Amino acid sequence: MESYTRYERARIIGARALQISMGAPVLVKTRKTEPLEIALEEFERDVIPITVKRKL
């Protein structure tokens, strides 16, 4: 897994939680129902299809 800053991590998880709350399919099998908890689990398993582009 790539190393993210805490701001990038928060943005990725927040964006994914919003997608899940709006009806996007969940990418992991879980018993959790809260979008934020699901997004955290997806982030920990490195399955979120979001990339970060940094300017050098």
Distance bins in CASP14 RR format, pairs under 12 A and 6 or more apart:
PFRMAT RR
TARGET T0000
AUTHOR 0000-0000-0000
RMODE 2
METHOD distances of the structure
MODEL  1
1 9 0 0 0 0 0 1 0 0 0 0 0
1 12 0 0 0 0 0 1 0 0 0 0 0
1 42 0 0 0 0 0 1 0 0 0 0 0
1 43 0 0 0 0 1 0 0 0 0 0 0
1 44 0 0 0 0 1 0 0 0 0 0 0
1 45 0 0 0 0 1 0 0 0 0 0 0
1 46 1 0 1 0 0 0 0 0 0 0 0
1 47 0 0 0 0 0 1 0 0 0 0 0
1 48 0 0 0 0 0 1 0 0 0 0 0
1 52 0 0 0 0 0 1 0 0 0 0 0
2 8 0 0 0 0 1 0 0 0 0 0 0
2 9 0 0 0 0 0 1 0 0 0 0 0
2 12 0 0 0 0 0 1 0 0 0 0 0
2 43 0 0 0 0 0 1 0 0 0 0 0
2 46 0 0 0 0 1 0 0 0 0 0 0
2 48 0 0 0 0 0 1 0 0 0 0 0
2 50 0 0 0 0 0 1 0 0 0 0 0
2 51 0 0 0 0 1 0 0 0 0 0 0
2 52 1 0 0 1 0 0 0 0 0 0 0
2 53 0 0 0 0 0 1 0 0 0 0 0
2 54 0 0 0 0 0 1 0 0 0 0 0
3 9 0 0 0 0 1 0 0 0 0 0 0
3 52 0 0 0 0 0 1 0 0 0 0 0
3 54 0 0 0 0 0 1 0 0 0 0 0
4 10 0 0 0 0 1 0 0 0 0 0 0
4 11 0 0 0 0 1 0 0 0 0 0 0
4 12 1 0 0 1 0 0 0 0 0 0 0
4 13 0 0 0 0 1 0 0 0 0 0 0
4 43 0 0 0 0 1 0 0 0 0 0 0
4 46 0 0 0 0 0 1 0 0 0 0 0
4 48 0 0 0 0 0 1 0 0 0 0 0
4 50 0 0 0 0 0 1 0 0 0 0 0
4 51 0 0 0 0 0 1 0 0 0 0 0
4 52 1 0 0 1 0 0 0 0 0 0 0
4 54 0 0 0 0 0 1 0 0 0 0 0
5 11 0 0 0 0 1 0 0 0 0 0 0
5 12 0 0 0 0 0 1 0 0 0 0 0
5 52 0 0 0 0 1 0 0 0 0 0 0
5 54 0 0 0 0 1 0 0 0 0 0 0
6 12 0 0 0 0 0 1 0 0 0 0 0
6 13 0 0 0 0 0 1 0 0 0 0 0
7 13 0 0 0 0 0 1 0 0 0 0 0
7 14 0 0 0 0 0 1 0 0 0 0 0
7 52 0 0 0 0 0 1 0 0 0 0 0
7 54 0 0 0 0 0 1 0 0 0 0 0
8 14 0 0 0 0 0 1 0 0 0 0 0
8 15 0 0 0 0 0 1 0 0 0 0 0
8 43 0 0 0 0 0 1 0 0 0 0 0
8 48 0 0 0 0 0 1 0 0 0 0 0
8 50 0 0 0 0 1 0 0 0 0 0 0
8 51 0 0 0 0 0 1 0 0 0 0 0
8 52 1 0 1 0 0 0 0 0 0 0 0
8 53 0 0 0 0 0 1 0 0 0 0 0
8 54 0 0 0 0 1 0 0 0 0 0 0
9 15 0 0 0 0 0 1 0 0 0 0 0
9 16 0 0 0 0 0 1 0 0 0 0 0
9 39 0 0 0 0 0 1 0 0 0 0 0
9 40 0 0 0 0 1 0 0 0 0 0 0
9 43 1 0 0 1 0 0 0 0 0 0 0
9 44 0 0 0 0 0 1 0 0 0 0 0
9 48 0 0 0 0 0 1 0 0 0 0 0
9 50 0 0 0 0 0 1 0 0 0 0 0
9 52 0 0 0 0 1 0 0 0 0 0 0
10 16 0 0 0 0 0 1 0 0 0 0 0
10 17 0 0 0 0 0 1 0 0 0 0 0
10 36 0 0 0 0 0 1 0 0 0 0 0
10 39 0 0 0 0 0 1 0 0 0 0 0
10 40 0 0 0 0 0 1 0 0 0 0 0
10 43 0 0 0 0 0 1 0 0 0 0 0
10 52 0 0 0 0 0 1 0 0 0 0 0
11 17 0 0 0 0 0 1 0 0 0 0 0
11 18 0 0 0 0 0 1 0 0 0 0 0
11 39 0 0 0 0 0 1 0 0 0 0 0
11 43 0 0 0 0 0 1 0 0 0 0 0
11 48 0 0 0 0 0 1 0 0 0 0 0
11 50 0 0 0 0 1 0 0 0 0 0 0
11 51 0 0 0 0 0 1 0 0 0 0 0
11 52 0 0 0 0 1 0 0 0 0 0 0
12 18 0 0 0 0 0 1 0 0 0 0 0
12 19 0 0 0 0 0 1 0 0 0 0 0
12 39 0 0 0 0 1 0 0 0 0 0 0
12 40 0 0 0 0 0 1 0 0 0 0 0
12 42 0 0 0 0 1 0 0 0 0 0 0
12 43 1 0 0 1 0 0 0 0 0 0 0
12 44 0 0 0 0 0 1 0 0 0 0 0
12 46 0 0 0 0 0 1 0 0 0 0 0
12 47 0 0 0 0 0 1 0 0 0 0 0
12 48 1 0 0 1 0 0 0 0 0 0 0
12 49 0 0 0 0 0 1 0 0 0 0 0
12 50 1 0 1 0 0 0 0 0 0 0 0
12 51 0 0 0 0 1 0 0 0 0 0 0
12 52 1 0 0 1 0 0 0 0 0 0 0
13 19 0 0 0 0 0 1 0 0 0 0 0
13 20 0 0 0 0 0 1 0 0 0 0 0
13 35 0 0 0 0 1 0 0 0 0 0 0
13 36 1 0 0 1 0 0 0 0 0 0 0
13 37 0 0 0 0 0 1 0 0 0 0 0
13 38 0 0 0 0 1 0 0 0 0 0 0
13 39 1 0 1 0 0 0 0 0 0 0 0
13 40 1 0 1 0 0 0 0 0 0 0 0
13 41 0 0 0 0 0 1 0 0 0 0 0
13 42 0 0 0 0 1 0 0 0 0 0 0
13 43 1 0 1 0 0 0 0 0 0 0 0
13 44 0 0 0 0 1 0 0 0 0 0 0
13 48 1 0 0 1 0 0 0 0 0 0 0
13 50 0 0 0 0 1 0 0 0 0 0 0
14 20 0 0 0 0 1 0 0 0 0 0 0
14 21 0 0 0 0 1 0 0 0 0 0 0
14 35 0 0 0 0 1 0 0 0 0 0 0
14 36 1 0 0 1 0 0 0 0 0 0 0
14 37 0 0 0 0 0 1 0 0 0 0 0
14 38 0 0 0 0 0 1 0 0 0 0 0
14 39 1 0 0 1 0 0 0 0 0 0 0
14 40 0 0 0 0 1 0 0 0 0 0 0
14 42 0 0 0 0 0 1 0 0 0 0 0
14 43 0 0 0 0 1 0 0 0 0 0 0
14 48 0 0 0 0 0 1 0 0 0 0 0
14 50 0 0 0 0 1 0 0 0 0 0 0
15 21 0 0 0 0 0 1 0 0 0 0 0
15 22 0 0 0 0 0 1 0 0 0 0 0
15 24 0 0 0 0 0 1 0 0 0 0 0
15 35 0 0 0 0 0 1 0 0 0 0 0
15 36 0 0 0 0 0 1 0 0 0 0 0
15 39 0 0 0 0 1 0 0 0 0 0 0
15 42 0 0 0 0 0 1 0 0 0 0 0
15 43 0 0 0 0 0 1 0 0 0 0 0
15 48 0 0 0 0 1 0 0 0 0 0 0
15 49 0 0 0 0 0 1 0 0 0 0 0
15 50 1 0 0 1 0 0 0 0 0 0 0
15 51 0 0 0 0 0 1 0 0 0 0 0
15 52 0 0 0 0 0 1 0 0 0 0 0
16 22 0 0 0 0 0 1 0 0 0 0 0
16 23 0 0 0 0 0 1 0 0 0 0 0
16 24 0 0 0 0 1 0 0 0 0 0 0
16 25 0 0 0 0 0 1 0 0 0 0 0
16 26 0 0 0 0 1 0 0 0 0 0 0
16 27 0 0 0 0 1 0 0 0 0 0 0
16 28 0 0 0 0 0 1 0 0 0 0 0
16 35 0 0 0 0 1 0 0 0 0 0 0
16 36 0 0 0 0 1 0 0 0 0 0 0
16 37 0 0 0 0 0 1 0 0 0 0 0
16 38 0 0 0 0 1 0 0 0 0 0 0
16 39 1 0 1 0 0 0 0 0 0 0 0
16 40 0 0 0 0 1 0 0 0 0 0 0
16 41 0 0 0 0 0 1 0 0 0 0 0
16 42 1 0 0 1 0 0 0 0 0 0 0
16 43 1 0 0 1 0 0 0 0 0 0 0
16 44 0 0 0 0 0 1 0 0 0 0 0
16 45 0 0 0 0 0 1 0 0 0 0 0
16 47 0 0 0 0 1 0 0 0 0 0 0
16 48 1 0 1 0 0 0 0 0 0 0 0
16 49 0 0 0 0 1 0 0 0 0 0 0
16 50 1 0 0 1 0 0 0 0 0 0 0
17 23 0 0 0 0 0 1 0 0 0 0 0
17 24 0 0 0 0 1 0 0 0 0 0 0
17 26 0 0 0 0 0 1 0 0 0 0 0
17 32 0 0 0 0 0 1 0 0 0 0 0
17 34 0 0 0 0 1 0 0 0 0 0 0
17 35 1 0 1 0 0 0 0 0 0 0 0
17 36 1 0 1 0 0 0 0 0 0 0 0
17 37 0 0 0 0 1 0 0 0 0 0 0
17 38 1 0 0 1 0 0 0 0 0 0 0
17 39 1 1 0 0 0 0 0 0 0 0 0
17 40 0 0 0 0 1 0 0 0 0 0 0
17 41 0 0 0 0 0 1 0 0 0 0 0
17 42 0 0 0 0 1 0 0 0 0 0 0
17 43 0 0 0 0 1 0 0 0 0 0 0
17 48 0 0 0 0 0 1 0 0 0 0 0
17 50 0 0 0 0 0 1 0 0 0 0 0
18 24 0 0 0 0 1 0 0 0 0 0 0
18 35 1 0 0 1 0 0 0 0 0 0 0
18 36 0 0 0 0 1 0 0 0 0 0 0
18 38 0 0 0 0 0 1 0 0 0 0 0
18 39 0 0 0 0 1 0 0 0 0 0 0
18 50 0 0 0 0 0 1 0 0 0 0 0
19 25 0 0 0 0 1 0 0 0 0 0 0
19 26 0 0 0 0 1 0 0 0 0 0 0
19 27 0 0 0 0 0 1 0 0 0 0 0
19 35 0 0 0 0 1 0 0 0 0 0 0
19 36 0 0 0 0 0 1 0 0 0 0 0
19 38 0 0 0 0 0 1 0 0 0 0 0
19 39 0 0 0 0 1 0 0 0 0 0 0
19 42 0 0 0 0 0 1 0 0 0 0 0
19 48 0 0 0 0 1 0 0 0 0 0 0
19 49 0 0 0 0 1 0 0 0 0 0 0
19 50 0 0 0 0 1 0 0 0 0 0 0
20 26 1 0 0 1 0 0 0 0 0 0 0
20 27 0 0 0 0 1 0 0 0 0 0 0
20 28 0 0 0 0 0 1 0 0 0 0 0
20 30 0 0 0 0 0 1 0 0 0 0 0
20 32 0 0 0 0 0 1 0 0 0 0 0
20 33 0 0 0 0 0 1 0 0 0 0 0
20 34 0 0 0 0 1 0 0 0 0 0 0
20 35 1 0 1 0 0 0 0 0 0 0 0
20 36 0 0 0 0 1 0 0 0 0 0 0
20 37 0 0 0 0 1 0 0 0 0 0 0
20 38 1 0 1 0 0 0 0 0 0 0 0
20 39 1 0 0 1 0 0 0 0 0 0 0
20 40 0 0 0 0 0 1 0 0 0 0 0
20 41 0 0 0 0 0 1 0 0 0 0 0
20 42 0 0 0 0 1 0 0 0 0 0 0
20 43 0 0 0 0 0 1 0 0 0 0 0
20 48 0 0 0 0 0 1 0 0 0 0 0
21 33 0 0 0 0 0 1 0 0 0 0 0
21 34 0 0 0 0 1 0 0 0 0 0 0
21 35 1 0 1 0 0 0 0 0 0 0 0
21 36 0 0 0 0 1 0 0 0 0 0 0
21 37 0 0 0 0 0 1 0 0 0 0 0
21 38 0 0 0 0 1 0 0 0 0 0 0
21 39 0 0 0 0 1 0 0 0 0 0 0
22 35 0 0 0 0 1 0 0 0 0 0 0
23 35 0 0 0 0 1 0 0 0 0 0 0
23 38 0 0 0 0 0 1 0 0 0 0 0
24 35 0 0 0 0 1 0 0 0 0 0 0
24 38 0 0 0 0 0 1 0 0 0 0 0
24 39 0 0 0 0 0 1 0 0 0 0 0
24 42 0 0 0 0 0 1 0 0 0 0 0
24 48 0 0 0 0 0 1 0 0 0 0 0
24 49 0 0 0 0 0 1 0 0 0 0 0
24 50 0 0 0 0 0 1 0 0 0 0 0
25 38 0 0 0 0 0 1 0 0 0 0 0
25 42 0 0 0 0 0 1 0 0 0 0 0
25 47 0 0 0 0 0 1 0 0 0 0 0
25 49 0 0 0 0 0 1 0 0 0 0 0
26 32 0 0 0 0 1 0 0 0 0 0 0
26 33 0 0 0 0 0 1 0 0 0 0 0
26 34 0 0 0 0 0 1 0 0 0 0 0
26 35 0 0 0 0 1 0 0 0 0 0 0
26 37 0 0 0 0 0 1 0 0 0 0 0
26 38 1 0 1 0 0 0 0 0 0 0 0
26 39 0 0 0 0 1 0 0 0 0 0 0
26 41 0 0 0 0 1 0 0 0 0 0 0
26 42 1 0 0 1 0 0 0 0 0 0 0
26 45 0 0 0 0 0 1 0 0 0 0 0
26 47 0 0 0 0 1 0 0 0 0 0 0
26 48 0 0 0 0 0 1 0 0 0 0 0
27 38 0 0 0 0 1 0 0 0 0 0 0
27 39 0 0 0 0 1 0 0 0 0 0 0
27 41 0 0 0 0 1 0 0 0 0 0 0
27 42 1 0 1 0 0 0 0 0 0 0 0
27 43 0 0 0 0 0 1 0 0 0 0 0
27 44 0 0 0 0 0 1 0 0 0 0 0
27 45 0 0 0 0 1 0 0 0 0 0 0
27 46 0 0 0 0 0 1 0 0 0 0 0
27 47 1 0 1 0 0 0 0 0 0 0 0
27 48 1 0 0 1 0 0 0 0 0 0 0
27 49 1 0 0 1 0 0 0 0 0 0 0
27 50 0 0 0 0 0 1 0 0 0 0 0
28 37 0 0 0 0 0 1 0 0 0 0 0
28 38 1 0 0 1 0 0 0 0 0 0 0
28 39 0 0 0 0 1 0 0 0 0 0 0
28 40 0 0 0 0 0 1 0 0 0 0 0
28 41 1 0 1 0 0 0 0 0 0 0 0
28 42 1 0 1 0 0 0 0 0 0 0 0
28 43 0 0 0 0 0 1 0 0 0 0 0
28 44 0 0 0 0 1 0 0 0 0 0 0
28 45 1 0 1 0 0 0 0 0 0 0 0
28 46 0 0 0 0 0 1 0 0 0 0 0
28 47 1 0 0 1 0 0 0 0 0 0 0
28 48 0 0 0 0 1 0 0 0 0 0 0
29 38 0 0 0 0 0 1 0 0 0 0 0
29 41 0 0 0 0 1 0 0 0 0 0 0
29 42 0 0 0 0 0 1 0 0 0 0 0
29 45 0 0 0 0 0 1 0 0 0 0 0
29 47 0 0 0 0 0 1 0 0 0 0 0
30 37 0 0 0 0 1 0 0 0 0 0 0
30 38 1 0 0 1 0 0 0 0 0 0 0
30 39 0 0 0 0 0 1 0 0 0 0 0
30 40 0 0 0 0 0 1 0 0 0 0 0
30 41 1 0 1 0 0 0 0 0 0 0 0
30 42 0 0 0 0 1 0 0 0 0 0 0
30 44 0 0 0 0 0 1 0 0 0 0 0
30 45 0 0 0 0 1 0 0 0 0 0 0
30 47 0 0 0 0 0 1 0 0 0 0 0
31 37 0 0 0 0 1 0 0 0 0 0 0
31 38 0 0 0 0 1 0 0 0 0 0 0
31 41 0 0 0 0 0 1 0 0 0 0 0
32 38 1 0 1 0 0 0 0 0 0 0 0
32 39 0 0 0 0 1 0 0 0 0 0 0
32 40 0 0 0 0 1 0 0 0 0 0 0
32 41 1 0 0 1 0 0 0 0 0 0 0
32 42 0 0 0 0 0 1 0 0 0 0 0
32 44 0 0 0 0 0 1 0 0 0 0 0
33 41 0 0 0 0 0 1 0 0 0 0 0
34 40 0 0 0 0 1 0 0 0 0 0 0
34 41 0 0 0 0 0 1 0 0 0 0 0
35 41 0 0 0 0 0 1 0 0 0 0 0
35 42 0 0 0 0 0 1 0 0 0 0 0
36 42 0 0 0 0 0 1 0 0 0 0 0
36 43 0 0 0 0 0 1 0 0 0 0 0
37 43 0 0 0 0 0 1 0 0 0 0 0
37 44 0 0 0 0 0 1 0 0 0 0 0
38 44 0 0 0 0 0 1 0 0 0 0 0
38 45 0 0 0 0 0 1 0 0 0 0 0
38 47 0 0 0 0 0 1 0 0 0 0 0
38 48 0 0 0 0 0 1 0 0 0 0 0
39 45 0 0 0 0 0 1 0 0 0 0 0
39 47 0 0 0 0 0 1 0 0 0 0 0
39 48 1 0 0 1 0 0 0 0 0 0 0
39 50 0 0 0 0 0 1 0 0 0 0 0
40 47 0 0 0 0 0 1 0 0 0 0 0
40 48 0 0 0 0 0 1 0 0 0 0 0
41 47 0 0 0 0 1 0 0 0 0 0 0
41 48 0 0 0 0 0 1 0 0 0 0 0
42 48 1 0 1 0 0 0 0 0 0 0 0
42 49 0 0 0 0 1 0 0 0 0 0 0
42 50 0 0 0 0 1 0 0 0 0 0 0
43 49 0 0 0 0 0 1 0 0 0 0 0
43 50 0 0 0 0 1 0 0 0 0 0 0
END
